[in-house]
Amino acid sequence: MLVSAKEMLNKAREGKYAVGQFNINNLEWTKAILLTVQENNSPVILGVSEGAGKYMGGYHVVVGMVNGLLKDLNITVPVALHIDHGSYEGALKVIEAGFSSVMFDGSHYSIDENIEKTKEIIRIAIEKGVSVEAEVGSIGGEEDGVIGAGEIADPNECKQITDLGVTMLAAGIGNIHGRYPANWKGLDFEALAKIKAATSDVPLVLHGGTGIPTDMIKEAISLGVAKINVNTELQLAFADATRKYIESGKDLEGKGFDPRKIIAPGFEAIKASVKEKIHLFGSVNKA
C-alpha cells in the first residue's frame, strides 16, 4: 500500500540518512526500483514528472501499475508515489488519481503567489493524507523542458513556505538537474545551514542528485537533507546497457530481438544504480 512520505522523511532526518526519490518512466523502471529497495530493506519515493505521467498514458495508469506491483511483488517496504515538479493543476490531478505525495513547484511565481497556491494544495492534500513538497529558488538545469540557472534560495522565503505546513522543502543551493558542467561551483553549504536554521525541523530535499560528489552528498545529509532525487543517472545507466546489447549484435542472435531480452541489461543497470545510491544515502535497512 502506498504511504505518504511524511513519516519516512521525518525518520530519515532524525536518523541522519536520506530517502532516495527515483523517477520512473515505465514498468521496467518501476519494477527494478521496487525489487532493489525490497532486497535492501529501504524506504523509497517513486517520482513521476508530468511528462513521464503523460508518456505512461496518464496518472491513473501509473497508480494502477504501482499498486499492482506492490501487491504482486509482495513489496513490504514503505513506498510513496510522488509527482515531481508538479504544476498547480498537475498536483490536483495526481491527488485525485491516488498518488500519496505531491510536489507543487511554485518557484517561478512571486513568493506571494507561491504561498497562496501552496496553501491551497496543502489544504486539499492534508485532508487525504498526502504529503506535500514545495520549492523555493529554482533548481538549475533542464527537466522536462523547464530550464533554470540554479538559484540560491532565500532563507526567509523558505521559512514563509515551511510555516504553511509543508511536509518537505526543496531549496536551491546551487544544485542542478541533469549532468553537472565542468565549471560547476558545488553545493552552497553555508546557504543550506541558513535554510536549515530558518526552517527548523522540516526535512529538506536535494534535487539533481546525479553527479554530486559523495562527500557533498554526505555533508548535505548531515545538514538536514532527508530526500535526494535521482533521475538522469538511471537514464544514463539504462541507455549505456541497452547500447552495449545492440552494438554487440545480441538482438540478431536467436530470439535476441524479444523486447524483454533487449530491455534486460538496462533493467539490471537500473537495479545496480539504485543499490549504489541507497547505500550512499544510508537508507538500507531503514524500512
C-alpha positions, 0 to 999 in steps of 0.5 A: 500500500502506498504511504505518504512520505511524511513519516519516512522523511521525518525518520530519515532526518532524525536518523541522519540518512536520506530517502532516495526519490527515483523517477520512473518512466515505465514498468521496467523502471518501476519494477527494478526500483521496487525489487532493489529497495525490497532486497535492501530493506529501504524506504523509497519515493517513486517520482513521476514528472508530468511528462513521464505521467503523460508518456505512461498514458496518464496518472491513473495508469501509473497508480494502477501499475504501482499498486499492482506491483506492490501487491504482486511483488509482495513489496513490504517496504514503505513506498510513496508515489510522488509527482515531481515538479508538479504544476498547480493543476498537475498536483490536483490531478495526481491527488485525485488519481491516488498518488500519496505525495505531491510536489507543487513547484511554485518557484517561478511565481512571486513568493506571494503567489507561491504561498497562496497556491501552496496553501491551497494544495496543502489544504486539499492534500492534508485532508487525504493524507498526502504529503506535500513538497514545495520549492523555493529558488529554482533548481538549475538545469533542464527537466522536462523542458523547464530550464533554470540557472540554479538559484540560491534560495532565500532563507526567509522565503523558505521559512514563509513556505515551511510555516504553511505546513509543508511536509518537505522543502526543496531549496536551491543551493546551487544544485542542478538537474541533469549532468553537472558542467565542468565549471560547476561551483558545488553545493552552497553549504553555508546557504543550506545551514541558513535554510536549515536554521530558518526552517527548523525541523522540516526535512529538506530535499536535494534535487539533481542528485546525479553527479554530486560528489559523495562527500557533498552528498554526505555533508548535505545529509548531515545538514538536514537533507532527508530526500535526494532525487535521482533521475538522469543517472538511471537514464544514463545507466539504462541507455549505456546497457541497452547500447552495449546489447545492440552494438554487440549484435545480441538482438540478431542472435536467436530470439535476441530481438524479444523486447524483454531480452533487449530491455534486460541489461538496462533493467539490471543497470537500473537495479545496480544504480539504485543499490549504489545510491541507497547505500550512499544515502544510508537508507538500507535497512531503514524500512 
